[in-house]
Amino acid sequence: MTEVGRTLHESLFGQKANANRCKGCNYPLEVYEIDFKKNSKILRCQRCGLYHYYKKDFVGKWKLRKAVKPDFPPK
Ligand SMILES: [Zn+2]
């Protein structure tokens, strides 16, 4: 299986309890930016550079809003 096929397979079937993993390649995410005023944060994949936008819901749980390719950086 190719690298892309393998990571796709992992992302589809190997979903773990840990939410802070890349939606694209399942690699651990690093914190890119945190906005405490808006209760939002951006995590970035250390491997493929995909940006993951999180927002805190009313019970204080981080929820993923969207994942953006590095071709479209937030700034
Ligand atoms: Zn990734």
N, CA, C, O and the ligand as a Tripos MOL2 file, in Angstrom:
@<TRIPOS>MOLECULE
protein
  301   299    76     0     0
PROTEIN
NO_CHARGES

@<TRIPOS>ATOM
      1 N           0.8520   -1.1950    0.0000 N.3       1 MET1
      2 CA          0.0000    0.0000    0.0000 C.3       1 MET1
      3 C           0.8950    1.2560    0.0000 C.2       1 MET1
      4 O           1.9350    1.2800    0.6590 O.2       1 MET1
      5 N           0.4950    2.2580   -0.7180 N.am      2 THR2
      6 CA          1.2870    3.4850   -0.7880 C.3       2 THR2
      7 C           1.1880    4.2610    0.5180 C.2       2 THR2
      8 O           0.3350    3.9760    1.3580 O.2       2 THR2
      9 N           2.0650    5.2410    0.6800 N.am      3 GLU3
     10 CA          2.0640    6.0610    1.8900 C.3       3 GLU3
     11 C           0.7290    6.7890    2.0500 C.2       3 GLU3
     12 O           0.1580    6.8400    3.1390 O.2       3 GLU3
     13 N           0.2450    7.3500    0.9410 N.am      4 VAL4
     14 CA         -1.0220    8.0930    0.9820 C.3       4 VAL4
     15 C          -2.1750    7.1510    1.2960 C.2       4 VAL4
     16 O          -3.0460    7.4690    2.1050 O.2       4 VAL4
     17 N          -2.1740    5.9940    0.6540 N.am      5 GLY5
     18 CA         -3.2400    5.0290    0.8840 C.3       5 GLY5
     19 C          -3.2460    4.5260    2.3110 C.2       5 GLY5
     20 O          -4.3010    4.2930    2.9020 O.2       5 GLY5
     21 N          -2.0620    4.3640    2.8530 N.am      6 ARG6
     22 CA         -1.9460    3.8490    4.2150 C.3       6 ARG6
     23 C          -2.4680    4.8710    5.2260 C.2       6 ARG6
     24 O          -3.2130    4.5270    6.1430 O.2       6 ARG6
     25 N          -2.0590    6.1500    5.0440 N.am      7 THR7
     26 CA         -2.4950    7.1870    5.9830 C.3       7 THR7
     27 C          -3.9890    7.4310    5.8400 C.2       7 THR7
     28 O          -4.6710    7.7140    6.8250 O.2       7 THR7
     29 N          -4.5030    7.3210    4.6110 N.am      8 LEU8
     30 CA         -5.9450    7.4820    4.3950 C.3       8 LEU8
     31 C          -6.6840    6.3680    5.1150 C.2       8 LEU8
     32 O          -7.7010    6.6000    5.7680 O.2       8 LEU8
     33 N          -6.1690    5.1760    4.9900 N.am      9 HIS9
     34 CA         -6.7670    4.0330    5.6640 C.3       9 HIS9
     35 C          -6.7720    4.2340    7.1710 C.2       9 HIS9
     36 O          -7.7600    3.9340    7.8410 O.2       9 HIS9
     37 N          -5.6670    4.7410    7.7000 N.am     10 GLU10
     38 CA         -5.5700    4.9810    9.1420 C.3      10 GLU10
     39 C          -6.5600    6.0400    9.5860 C.2      10 GLU10
     40 O          -7.1750    5.9140   10.6450 O.2      10 GLU10
     41 N          -6.7200    7.0880    8.7820 N.am     11 SER11
     42 CA         -7.6100    8.1760    9.1640 C.3      11 SER11
     43 C          -9.0680    7.7210    9.1090 C.2      11 SER11
     44 O          -9.9110    8.2410    9.8400 O.2      11 SER11
     45 N          -9.3610    6.7590    8.2500 N.am     12 LEU12
     46 CA        -10.7320    6.2750    8.1120 C.3      12 LEU12
     47 C         -11.0600    5.2070    9.1430 C.2      12 LEU12
     48 O         -12.1570    5.1960    9.7020 O.2      12 LEU12
     49 N         -10.1320    4.3260    9.3940 N.am     13 PHE13
     50 CA        -10.4330    3.1660   10.2280 C.3      13 PHE13
     51 C          -9.6840    3.1570   11.5500 C.2      13 PHE13
     52 O         -10.0420    2.4090   12.4600 O.2      13 PHE13
     53 N          -8.6490    3.9790   11.6650 N.am     14 GLY14
     54 CA         -7.8270    3.9370   12.8670 C.3      14 GLY14
     55 C          -8.0830    5.0980   13.8010 C.2      14 GLY14
     56 O          -7.1770    5.5170   14.5210 O.2      14 GLY14
     57 N          -9.3030    5.6330   13.8090 N.am     15 GLN15
     58 CA         -9.5990    6.7980   14.6230 C.3      15 GLN15
     59 C          -9.4660    6.4780   16.1050 C.2      15 GLN15
     60 O         -10.0730    5.5370   16.6160 O.2      15 GLN15
     61 N          -8.6730    7.2700   16.7660 N.am     16 LYS16
     62 CA         -8.4240    7.0410   18.1860 C.3      16 LYS16
     63 C          -9.1520    8.0860   19.0160 C.2      16 LYS16
     64 O          -9.7010    9.0520   18.4860 O.2      16 LYS16
     65 N          -9.1470    7.8770   20.3270 N.am     17 ALA17
     66 CA         -9.8360    8.7840   21.2350 C.3      17 ALA17
     67 C          -9.1890   10.1650   21.2200 C.2      17 ALA17
     68 O          -9.8590   11.1700   21.4590 O.2      17 ALA17
     69 N          -7.9240   10.2150   20.9470 N.am     18 ASN18
     70 CA         -7.2030   11.4840   20.9150 C.3      18 ASN18
     71 C          -7.6860   12.3380   19.7360 C.2      18 ASN18
     72 O          -7.4950   11.9820   18.5730 O.2      18 ASN18
     73 N          -8.3210   13.4840   20.0680 N.am     19 ALA19
     74 CA         -8.8940   14.3290   19.0230 C.3      19 ALA19
     75 C          -7.8350   15.2110   18.3740 C.2      19 ALA19
     76 O          -8.0240   15.6990   17.2590 O.2      19 ALA19
     77 N          -6.7130   15.4170   19.0770 N.am     20 ASN20
     78 CA         -5.7130   16.3340   18.5550 C.3      20 ASN20
     79 C          -4.7610   15.6580   17.5770 C.2      20 ASN20
     80 O          -3.5400   15.7000   17.7280 O.2      20 ASN20
     81 N          -5.3620   15.0390   16.5780 N.am     21 ARG21
     82 CA         -4.5540   14.4370   15.5290 C.3      21 ARG21
     83 C          -5.0360   14.9360   14.1790 C.2      21 ARG21
     84 O          -6.2140   15.2400   13.9910 O.2      21 ARG21
     85 N          -4.1060   15.0130   13.2520 N.am     22 CYS22
     86 CA         -4.3900   15.5470   11.9300 C.3      22 CYS22
     87 C          -5.4710   14.7470   11.2280 C.2      22 CYS22
     88 O          -5.4590   13.5170   11.2410 O.2      22 CYS22
     89 N          -6.4180   15.4700   10.6080 N.am     23 LYS23
     90 CA         -7.4810   14.8170    9.8600 C.3      23 LYS23
     91 C          -6.9580   14.2420    8.5530 C.2      23 LYS23
     92 O          -7.5530   13.3420    7.9610 O.2      23 LYS23
     93 N          -5.8270   14.7900    8.1230 N.am     24 GLY24
     94 CA         -5.2840   14.3370    6.8520 C.3      24 GLY24
     95 C          -4.3580   13.1420    6.9970 C.2      24 GLY24
     96 O          -4.4680   12.1780    6.2390 O.2      24 GLY24
     97 N          -3.4400   13.1920    7.9710 N.am     25 CYS25
     98 CA         -2.4350   12.1380    8.0620 C.3      25 CYS25
     99 C          -2.3490   11.5100    9.4530 C.2      25 CYS25
    100 O          -1.5110   10.6390    9.6880 O.2      25 CYS25
    101 N          -3.2190   11.9510   10.3830 N.am     26 ASN26
    102 CA         -3.2910   11.3480   11.7170 C.3      26 ASN26
    103 C          -2.0300   11.5720   12.5480 C.2      26 ASN26
    104 O          -1.7640   10.8450   13.5050 O.2      26 ASN26
    105 N          -1.2720   12.5730   12.1720 N.am     27 TYR27
    106 CA         -0.0560   12.9070   12.9130 C.3      27 TYR27
    107 C          -0.4250   13.8570   14.0560 C.2      27 TYR27
    108 O          -1.3540   14.6510   13.9110 O.2      27 TYR27
    109 N           0.2870   13.7930   15.1960 N.am     28 PRO28
    110 CA         -0.0320   14.6930   16.3190 C.3      28 PRO28
    111 C           0.0620   16.1670   15.9110 C.2      28 PRO28
    112 O           0.9300   16.5550   15.1300 O.2      28 PRO28
    113 N          -0.8560   16.9830   16.4610 N.am     29 LEU29
    114 CA         -0.8920   18.4000   16.1240 C.3      29 LEU29
    115 C          -0.1300   19.2180   17.1490 C.2      29 LEU29
    116 O          -0.0460   18.8530   18.3220 O.2      29 LEU29
    117 N           0.4270   20.3380   16.6830 N.am     30 GLU30
    118 CA          1.0550   21.2790   17.6050 C.3      30 GLU30
    119 C           0.2300   22.5560   17.6240 C.2      30 GLU30
    120 O          -0.4440   22.8820   16.6470 O.2      30 GLU30
    121 N           0.2860   23.2880   18.7530 N.am     31 VAL31
    122 CA         -0.4820   24.5190   18.8860 C.3      31 VAL31
    123 C           0.1500   25.5940   18.0020 C.2      31 VAL31
    124 O           1.3490   25.8640   18.0820 O.2      31 VAL31
    125 N          -0.6730   26.1870   17.1740 N.am     32 TYR32
    126 CA         -0.1990   27.2430   16.2850 C.3      32 TYR32
    127 C          -0.5830   28.6050   16.8340 C.2      32 TYR32
    128 O           0.2300   29.5290   16.8450 O.2      32 TYR32
    129 N          -1.8260   28.7290   17.2900 N.am     33 GLU33
    130 CA         -2.3030   30.0080   17.8210 C.3      33 GLU33
    131 C          -3.4930   29.7670   18.7410 C.2      33 GLU33
    132 O          -4.3490   28.9320   18.4520 O.2      33 GLU33
    133 N          -3.5450   30.5000   19.8500 N.am     34 ILE34
    134 CA         -4.6930   30.4100   20.7610 C.3      34 ILE34
    135 C          -5.2520   31.8070   20.9740 C.2      34 ILE34
    136 O          -4.5110   32.7420   21.2760 O.2      34 ILE34
    137 N          -6.5850   31.9470   20.8130 N.am     35 ASP35
    138 CA         -7.2590   33.2170   21.0520 C.3      35 ASP35
    139 C          -8.2300   33.0310   22.2220 C.2      35 ASP35
    140 O          -9.3160   32.4740   22.0620 O.2      35 ASP35
    141 N          -7.8180   33.5070   23.3950 N.am     36 PHE36
    142 CA         -8.6360   33.3000   24.5860 C.3      36 PHE36
    143 C          -9.8980   34.1580   24.5650 C.2      36 PHE36
    144 O         -10.9110   33.7810   25.1550 O.2      36 PHE36
    145 N          -9.8490   35.3010   23.8980 N.am     37 LYS37
    146 CA        -11.0250   36.1710   23.8180 C.3      37 LYS37
    147 C         -12.1520   35.4970   23.0420 C.2      37 LYS37
    148 O         -13.3190   35.5620   23.4280 O.2      37 LYS37
    149 N         -11.7800   34.8530   21.9470 N.am     38 LYS38
    150 CA        -12.7950   34.2020   21.1230 C.3      38 LYS38
    151 C         -12.9950   32.7440   21.4980 C.2      38 LYS38
    152 O         -13.8150   32.0470   20.9000 O.2      38 LYS38
    153 N         -12.2330   32.2800   22.5010 N.am     39 ASN39
    154 CA        -12.2970   30.8630   22.8670 C.3      39 ASN39
    155 C         -12.0300   29.9610   21.6660 C.2      39 ASN39
    156 O         -12.7240   28.9670   21.4560 O.2      39 ASN39
    157 N         -11.0350   30.3140   20.8950 N.am     40 SER40
    158 CA        -10.7140   29.5210   19.7210 C.3      40 SER40
    159 C          -9.2090   29.2650   19.6740 C.2      40 SER40
    160 O          -8.4190   29.9950   20.2740 O.2      40 SER40
    161 N          -8.8410   28.2380   18.9680 N.am     41 LYS41
    162 CA         -7.4220   27.9510   18.8030 C.3      41 LYS41
    163 C          -7.1850   27.2980   17.4530 C.2      41 LYS41
    164 O          -8.0850   26.7270   16.8380 O.2      41 LYS41
    165 N          -5.9450   27.4050   17.0210 N.am     42 ILE42
    166 CA         -5.5540   26.7910   15.7600 C.3      42 ILE42
    167 C          -4.4240   25.8130   16.0560 C.2      42 ILE42
    168 O          -3.4070   26.1800   16.6450 O.2      42 ILE42
    169 N          -4.6150   24.5780   15.6460 N.am     43 LEU43
    170 CA         -3.5540   23.5870   15.7570 C.3      43 LEU43
    171 C          -3.0360   23.2800   14.3600 C.2      43 LEU43
    172 O          -3.7790   23.3230   13.3790 O.2      43 LEU43
    173 N          -1.7460   22.9680   14.2920 N.am     44 ARG44
    174 CA         -1.1450   22.7400   12.9880 C.3      44 ARG44
    175 C          -0.4810   21.3670   12.9870 C.2      44 ARG44
    176 O           0.1650   20.9670   13.9550 O.2      44 ARG44
    177 N          -0.6560   20.6640   11.8850 N.am     45 CYS45
    178 CA         -0.0300   19.3510   11.7600 C.3      45 CYS45
    179 C           1.4780   19.5240   11.5550 C.2      45 CYS45
    180 O           1.9230   20.3150   10.7230 O.2      45 CYS45
    181 N           2.2470   18.7670   12.3310 N.am     46 GLN46
    182 CA          3.6990   18.8700   12.2270 C.3      46 GLN46
    183 C           4.2170   18.1830   10.9740 C.2      46 GLN46
    184 O           5.3650   18.3900   10.5820 O.2      46 GLN46
    185 N           3.3920   17.3810   10.3530 N.am     47 ARG47
    186 CA          3.8430   16.6020    9.2120 C.3      47 ARG47
    187 C           3.4230   17.2280    7.8760 C.2      47 ARG47
    188 O           4.2680   17.4880    7.0190 O.2      47 ARG47
    189 N           2.1090   17.4710    7.7010 N.am     48 CYS48
    190 CA          1.6360   17.9660    6.4060 C.3      48 CYS48
    191 C           1.2610   19.4440    6.4540 C.2      48 CYS48
    192 O           0.9850   20.0350    5.4100 O.2      48 CYS48
    193 N           1.2430   20.0600    7.6470 N.am     49 GLY49
    194 CA          0.9890   21.4910    7.7540 C.3      49 GLY49
    195 C          -0.4710   21.8910    7.7220 C.2      49 GLY49
    196 O          -0.7820   23.0800    7.6510 O.2      49 GLY49
    197 N          -1.3760   20.9210    7.7740 N.am     50 LEU50
    198 CA         -2.8040   21.2160    7.7590 C.3      50 LEU50
    199 C          -3.1860   21.9880    9.0280 C.2      50 LEU50
    200 O          -2.8130   21.6030   10.1360 O.2      50 LEU50
    201 N          -3.9370   23.0880    8.8460 N.am     51 TYR51
    202 CA         -4.4030   23.8840    9.9870 C.3      51 TYR51
    203 C          -5.7570   23.3600   10.4530 C.2      51 TYR51
    204 O          -6.6390   23.0740    9.6430 O.2      51 TYR51
    205 N          -5.9090   23.2380   11.7810 N.am     52 HIS52
    206 CA         -7.1570   22.7590   12.3540 C.3      52 HIS52
    207 C          -7.7200   23.8340   13.2730 C.2      52 HIS52
    208 O          -7.0960   24.1980   14.2700 O.2      52 HIS52
    209 N          -8.8990   24.3380   12.9340 N.am     53 TYR53
    210 CA         -9.5310   25.3990   13.7130 C.3      53 TYR53
    211 C         -10.4620   24.7930   14.7590 C.2      53 TYR53
    212 O         -11.4010   24.0670   14.4310 O.2      53 TYR53
    213 N         -10.1850   25.1070   16.0220 N.am     54 TYR54
    214 CA        -11.0130   24.6110   17.1160 C.3      54 TYR54
    215 C         -11.7280   25.7650   17.7850 C.2      54 TYR54
    216 O         -11.2200   26.8850   17.8350 O.2      54 TYR54
    217 N         -12.9280   25.4760   18.3030 N.am     55 LYS55
    218 CA        -13.6710   26.4550   19.0810 C.3      55 LYS55
    219 C         -14.2360   25.7660   20.3120 C.2      55 LYS55
    220 O         -14.6850   24.6220   20.2480 O.2      55 LYS55
    221 N         -14.2070   26.4760   21.4330 N.am     56 LYS56
    222 CA        -14.7170   25.9250   22.6770 C.3      56 LYS56
    223 C         -16.2250   26.0450   22.6920 C.2      56 LYS56
    224 O         -16.7700   27.1170   22.4290 O.2      56 LYS56
    225 N         -16.9110   24.9370   23.0010 N.am     57 ASP57
    226 CA        -18.3740   25.0190   23.0820 C.3      57 ASP57
    227 C         -18.7930   25.4160   24.5030 C.2      57 ASP57
    228 O         -17.9490   25.6680   25.3630 O.2      57 ASP57
    229 N         -20.1080   25.4670   24.7310 N.am     58 PHE58
    230 CA        -20.6090   26.0230   25.9910 C.3      58 PHE58
    231 C         -20.2570   25.1760   27.2140 C.2      58 PHE58
    232 O         -20.3360   25.6660   28.3410 O.2      58 PHE58
    233 N         -19.8730   23.9240   27.0130 N.am     59 VAL59
    234 CA        -19.4550   23.1120   28.1570 C.3      59 VAL59
    235 C         -17.9350   23.0730   28.2800 C.2      59 VAL59
    236 O         -17.3880   22.3180   29.0840 O.2      59 VAL59
    237 N         -17.2570   23.8960   27.4730 N.am     60 GLY60
    238 CA        -15.8120   24.0110   27.5980 C.3      60 GLY60
    239 C         -15.0210   22.9290   26.8890 C.2      60 GLY60
    240 O         -13.8470   22.7030   27.1820 O.2      60 GLY60
    241 N         -15.6770   22.2700   25.9600 N.am     61 LYS61
    242 CA        -14.9800   21.2330   25.1920 C.3      61 LYS61
    243 C         -14.5430   21.7890   23.8510 C.2      61 LYS61
    244 O         -15.2990   22.4910   23.1790 O.2      61 LYS61
    245 N         -13.3100   21.4660   23.4660 N.am     62 TRP62
    246 CA        -12.8130   21.9240   22.1710 C.3      62 TRP62
    247 C         -13.4560   21.1090   21.0590 C.2      62 TRP62
    248 O         -13.4730   19.8780   21.0940 O.2      62 TRP62
    249 N         -13.9820   21.8230   20.0750 N.am     63 LYS63
    250 CA        -14.5790   21.1370   18.9330 C.3      63 LYS63
    251 C         -13.9200   21.6260   17.6530 C.2      63 LYS63
    252 O         -13.6800   22.8190   17.4700 O.2      63 LYS63
    253 N         -13.6400   20.6930   16.7900 N.am     64 LEU64
    254 CA        -13.0220   21.0380   15.5120 C.3      64 LEU64
    255 C         -14.0560   21.6690   14.5910 C.2      64 LEU64
    256 O         -15.1060   21.0840   14.3240 O.2      64 LEU64
    257 N         -13.7460   22.8780   14.1050 N.am     65 ARG65
    258 CA        -14.6670   23.5740   13.2010 C.3      65 ARG65
    259 C         -14.3240   23.2650   11.7500 C.2      65 ARG65
    260 O         -15.2030   22.9810   10.9380 O.2      65 ARG65
    261 N         -13.0350   23.3250   11.4380 N.am     66 LYS66
    262 CA        -12.6320   23.0680   10.0630 C.3      66 LYS66
    263 C         -11.1430   22.7790   10.0000 C.2      66 LYS66
    264 O         -10.3760   23.1710   10.8790 O.2      66 LYS66
    265 N         -10.7600   22.1000    8.9670 N.am     67 ALA67
    266 CA         -9.3490   21.8430    8.7020 C.3      67 ALA67
    267 C          -9.0040   22.4720    7.3620 C.2      67 ALA67
    268 O          -9.6990   22.2620    6.3680 O.2      67 ALA67
    269 N          -7.9210   23.2480    7.3450 N.am     68 VAL68
    270 CA         -7.5760   24.0280    6.1600 C.3      68 VAL68
    271 C          -6.1870   23.6380    5.6630 C.2      68 VAL68
    272 O          -5.2480   23.4890    6.4450 O.2      68 VAL68
    273 N          -6.0810   23.4800    4.3620 N.am     69 LYS69
    274 CA         -4.7940   23.1360    3.7750 C.3      69 LYS69
    275 C          -3.7840   24.2730    3.9220 C.2      69 LYS69
    276 O          -4.1620   25.4440    3.9530 O.2      69 LYS69
    277 N          -2.5130   23.9310    4.0130 N.am     70 PRO70
    278 CA         -1.4790   24.9610    4.2150 C.3      70 PRO70
    279 C          -1.3790   25.9400    3.0580 C.2      70 PRO70
    280 O          -0.7130   26.9670    3.1920 O.2      70 PRO70
    281 N          -2.0200   25.6580    1.9150 N.am     71 ASP71
    282 CA         -2.0170   26.6000    0.7880 C.3      71 ASP71
    283 C          -2.8290   27.8480    1.1460 C.2      71 ASP71
    284 O          -2.6780   28.9030    0.5300 O.2      71 ASP71
    285 N          -3.7090   27.7010    2.1750 N.am     72 PHE72
    286 CA         -4.5520   28.8070    2.5860 C.3      72 PHE72
    287 C          -4.3260   29.1090    4.0590 C.2      72 PHE72
    288 O          -5.1740   28.8000    4.8970 O.2      72 PHE72
    289 N          -3.1930   29.7100    4.3760 N.am     73 PRO73
    290 CA         -2.9030   29.9850    5.7970 C.3      73 PRO73
    291 C          -3.8800   30.9920    6.3710 C.2      73 PRO73
    292 O          -4.4590   31.7880    5.6320 O.2      73 PRO73
    293 N          -4.0730   30.9640    7.7100 N.am     74 PRO74
    294 CA         -5.0600   31.8400    8.3650 C.3      74 PRO74
    295 C          -4.7170   33.3170    8.3120 C.2      74 PRO74
    296 O          -5.5820   34.1590    8.5520 O.2      74 PRO74
    297 N          -3.4590   33.6480    8.0010 N.am     75 LYS75
    298 CA         -3.0830   35.0560    7.9780 C.3      75 LYS75
    299 C          -2.6170   35.4620    6.5950 C.2      75 LYS75
    300 O          -2.2570   36.6190    6.3800 O.2      75 LYS75
    301 ZN         -1.1780   16.0720    8.6590 Zn       76 ZN76
@<TRIPOS>BOND
     1     1     2 1
     2     2     3 1
     3     3     4 2
     4     3     5 am
     5     5     6 1
     6     6     7 1
     7     7     8 2
     8     7     9 am
     9     9    10 1
    10    10    11 1
    11    11    12 2
    12    11    13 am
    13    13    14 1
    14    14    15 1
    15    15    16 2
    16    15    17 am
    17    17    18 1
    18    18    19 1
    19    19    20 2
    20    19    21 am
    21    21    22 1
    22    22    23 1
    23    23    24 2
    24    23    25 am
    25    25    26 1
    26    26    27 1
    27    27    28 2
    28    27    29 am
    29    29    30 1
    30    30    31 1
    31    31    32 2
    32    31    33 am
    33    33    34 1
    34    34    35 1
    35    35    36 2
    36    35    37 am
    37    37    38 1
    38    38    39 1
    39    39    40 2
    40    39    41 am
    41    41    42 1
    42    42    43 1
    43    43    44 2
    44    43    45 am
    45    45    46 1
    46    46    47 1
    47    47    48 2
    48    47    49 am
    49    49    50 1
    50    50    51 1
    51    51    52 2
    52    51    53 am
    53    53    54 1
    54    54    55 1
    55    55    56 2
    56    55    57 am
    57    57    58 1
    58    58    59 1
    59    59    60 2
    60    59    61 am
    61    61    62 1
    62    62    63 1
    63    63    64 2
    64    63    65 am
    65    65    66 1
    66    66    67 1
    67    67    68 2
    68    67    69 am
    69    69    70 1
    70    70    71 1
    71    71    72 2
    72    71    73 am
    73    73    74 1
    74    74    75 1
    75    75    76 2
    76    75    77 am
    77    77    78 1
    78    78    79 1
    79    79    80 2
    80    79    81 am
    81    81    82 1
    82    82    83 1
    83    83    84 2
    84    83    85 am
    85    85    86 1
    86    86    87 1
    87    87    88 2
    88    87    89 am
    89    89    90 1
    90    90    91 1
    91    91    92 2
    92    91    93 am
    93    93    94 1
    94    94    95 1
    95    95    96 2
    96    95    97 am
    97    97    98 1
    98    98    99 1
    99    99   100 2
   100    99   101 am
   101   101   102 1
   102   102   103 1
   103   103   104 2
   104   103   105 am
   105   105   106 1
   106   106   107 1
   107   107   108 2
   108   107   109 am
   109   109   110 1
   110   110   111 1
   111   111   112 2
   112   111   113 am
   113   113   114 1
   114   114   115 1
   115   115   116 2
   116   115   117 am
   117   117   118 1
   118   118   119 1
   119   119   120 2
   120   119   121 am
   121   121   122 1
   122   122   123 1
   123   123   124 2
   124   123   125 am
   125   125   126 1
   126   126   127 1
   127   127   128 2
   128   127   129 am
   129   129   130 1
   130   130   131 1
   131   131   132 2
   132   131   133 am
   133   133   134 1
   134   134   135 1
   135   135   136 2
   136   135   137 am
   137   137   138 1
   138   138   139 1
   139   139   140 2
   140   139   141 am
   141   141   142 1
   142   142   143 1
   143   143   144 2
   144   143   145 am
   145   145   146 1
   146   146   147 1
   147   147   148 2
   148   147   149 am
   149   149   150 1
   150   150   151 1
   151   151   152 2
   152   151   153 am
   153   153   154 1
   154   154   155 1
   155   155   156 2
   156   155   157 am
   157   157   158 1
   158   158   159 1
   159   159   160 2
   160   159   161 am
   161   161   162 1
   162   162   163 1
   163   163   164 2
   164   163   165 am
   165   165   166 1
   166   166   167 1
   167   167   168 2
   168   167   169 am
   169   169   170 1
   170   170   171 1
   171   171   172 2
   172   171   173 am
   173   173   174 1
   174   174   175 1
   175   175   176 2
   176   175   177 am
   177   177   178 1
   178   178   179 1
   179   179   180 2
   180   179   181 am
   181   181   182 1
   182   182   183 1
   183   183   184 2
   184   183   185 am
   185   185   186 1
   186   186   187 1
   187   187   188 2
   188   187   189 am
   189   189   190 1
   190   190   191 1
   191   191   192 2
   192   191   193 am
   193   193   194 1
   194   194   195 1
   195   195   196 2
   196   195   197 am
   197   197   198 1
   198   198   199 1
   199   199   200 2
   200   199   201 am
   201   201   202 1
   202   202   203 1
   203   203   204 2
   204   203   205 am
   205   205   206 1
   206   206   207 1
   207   207   208 2
   208   207   209 am
   209   209   210 1
   210   210   211 1
   211   211   212 2
   212   211   213 am
   213   213   214 1
   214   214   215 1
   215   215   216 2
   216   215   217 am
   217   217   218 1
   218   218   219 1
   219   219   220 2
   220   219   221 am
   221   221   222 1
   222   222   223 1
   223   223   224 2
   224   223   225 am
   225   225   226 1
   226   226   227 1
   227   227   228 2
   228   227   229 am
   229   229   230 1
   230   230   231 1
   231   231   232 2
   232   231   233 am
   233   233   234 1
   234   234   235 1
   235   235   236 2
   236   235   237 am
   237   237   238 1
   238   238   239 1
   239   239   240 2
   240   239   241 am
   241   241   242 1
   242   242   243 1
   243   243   244 2
   244   243   245 am
   245   245   246 1
   246   246   247 1
   247   247   248 2
   248   247   249 am
   249   249   250 1
   250   250   251 1
   251   251   252 2
   252   251   253 am
   253   253   254 1
   254   254   255 1
   255   255   256 2
   256   255   257 am
   257   257   258 1
   258   258   259 1
   259   259   260 2
   260   259   261 am
   261   261   262 1
   262   262   263 1
   263   263   264 2
   264   263   265 am
   265   265   266 1
   266   266   267 1
   267   267   268 2
   268   267   269 am
   269   269   270 1
   270   270   271 1
   271   271   272 2
   272   271   273 am
   273   273   274 1
   274   274   275 1
   275   275   276 2
   276   275   277 am
   277   277   278 1
   278   278   279 1
   279   279   280 2
   280   279   281 am
   281   281   282 1
   282   282   283 1
   283   283   284 2
   284   283   285 am
   285   285   286 1
   286   286   287 1
   287   287   288 2
   288   287   289 am
   289   289   290 1
   290   290   291 1
   291   291   292 2
   292   291   293 am
   293   293   294 1
   294   294   295 1
   295   295   296 2
   296   295   297 am
   297   297   298 1
   298   298   299 1
   299   299   300 2
@<TRIPOS>SUBSTRUCTURE
     1 MET1         2 RESIDUE 1 A MET
     2 THR2         6 RESIDUE 1 A THR
     3 GLU3        10 RESIDUE 1 A GLU
     4 VAL4        14 RESIDUE 1 A VAL
     5 GLY5        18 RESIDUE 1 A GLY
     6 ARG6        22 RESIDUE 1 A ARG
     7 THR7        26 RESIDUE 1 A THR
     8 LEU8        30 RESIDUE 1 A LEU
     9 HIS9        34 RESIDUE 1 A HIS
    10 GLU10       38 RESIDUE 1 A GLU
    11 SER11       42 RESIDUE 1 A SER
    12 LEU12       46 RESIDUE 1 A LEU
    13 PHE13       50 RESIDUE 1 A PHE
    14 GLY14       54 RESIDUE 1 A GLY
    15 GLN15       58 RESIDUE 1 A GLN
    16 LYS16       62 RESIDUE 1 A LYS
    17 ALA17       66 RESIDUE 1 A ALA
    18 ASN18       70 RESIDUE 1 A ASN
    19 ALA19       74 RESIDUE 1 A ALA
    20 ASN20       78 RESIDUE 1 A ASN
    21 ARG21       82 RESIDUE 1 A ARG
    22 CYS22       86 RESIDUE 1 A CYS
    23 LYS23       90 RESIDUE 1 A LYS
    24 GLY24       94 RESIDUE 1 A GLY
    25 CYS25       98 RESIDUE 1 A CYS
    26 ASN26      102 RESIDUE 1 A ASN
    27 TYR27      106 RESIDUE 1 A TYR
    28 PRO28      110 RESIDUE 1 A PRO
    29 LEU29      114 RESIDUE 1 A LEU
    30 GLU30      118 RESIDUE 1 A GLU
    31 VAL31      122 RESIDUE 1 A VAL
    32 TYR32      126 RESIDUE 1 A TYR
    33 GLU33      130 RESIDUE 1 A GLU
    34 ILE34      134 RESIDUE 1 A ILE
    35 ASP35      138 RESIDUE 1 A ASP
    36 PHE36      142 RESIDUE 1 A PHE
    37 LYS37      146 RESIDUE 1 A LYS
    38 LYS38      150 RESIDUE 1 A LYS
    39 ASN39      154 RESIDUE 1 A ASN
    40 SER40      158 RESIDUE 1 A SER
    41 LYS41      162 RESIDUE 1 A LYS
    42 ILE42      166 RESIDUE 1 A ILE
    43 LEU43      170 RESIDUE 1 A LEU
    44 ARG44      174 RESIDUE 1 A ARG
    45 CYS45      178 RESIDUE 1 A CYS
    46 GLN46      182 RESIDUE 1 A GLN
    47 ARG47      186 RESIDUE 1 A ARG
    48 CYS48      190 RESIDUE 1 A CYS
    49 GLY49      194 RESIDUE 1 A GLY
    50 LEU50      198 RESIDUE 1 A LEU
    51 TYR51      202 RESIDUE 1 A TYR
    52 HIS52      206 RESIDUE 1 A HIS
    53 TYR53      210 RESIDUE 1 A TYR
    54 TYR54      214 RESIDUE 1 A TYR
    55 LYS55      218 RESIDUE 1 A LYS
    56 LYS56      222 RESIDUE 1 A LYS
    57 ASP57      226 RESIDUE 1 A ASP
    58 PHE58      230 RESIDUE 1 A PHE
    59 VAL59      234 RESIDUE 1 A VAL
    60 GLY60      238 RESIDUE 1 A GLY
    61 LYS61      242 RESIDUE 1 A LYS
    62 TRP62      246 RESIDUE 1 A TRP
    63 LYS63      250 RESIDUE 1 A LYS
    64 LEU64      254 RESIDUE 1 A LEU
    65 ARG65      258 RESIDUE 1 A ARG
    66 LYS66      262 RESIDUE 1 A LYS
    67 ALA67      266 RESIDUE 1 A ALA
    68 VAL68      270 RESIDUE 1 A VAL
    69 LYS69      274 RESIDUE 1 A LYS
    70 PRO70      278 RESIDUE 1 A PRO
    71 ASP71      282 RESIDUE 1 A ASP
    72 PHE72      286 RESIDUE 1 A PHE
    73 PRO73      290 RESIDUE 1 A PRO
    74 PRO74      294 RESIDUE 1 A PRO
    75 LYS75      298 RESIDUE 1 A LYS
    76 ZN76       301 GROUP 0 **** ****
